[in-house]
C-alpha cells in the first residue's frame, strides 16, 4: 500500500491530466494517464504516503506542471524521448 487511499489518482507527469493507479506496490505505485496514456511510477518510500488527495490539482499547479513537463519532455530526443527520469 505504497501511496495509500490519497494516491489512487495523481497528476500526469507529462500533461498534468488525471492519471489513475494501475499497480500498487509496497514502496511504489504505477500510473497511466487517461489523456495521453503516459505510464510512470512514483516511489512513495522516501516521503511517505500523501496526507491529502493528490487529485484534483489547482489551475496554478496545472500551469506549473505543464511548464515543467515542456522543459523536460521538449528537450529529449532518441528512442526514449517520451520517458523522463524524475
Secondary structure, DSSP 4 states (H G I P E B T S, - for coil): --S-GGGSEEE-TTT-SEEEEEEE-SSEEEEEETTT--EEEEE-TTT-S-SS---S--HHHHHHHHHHHHHHHHT--STTTT----
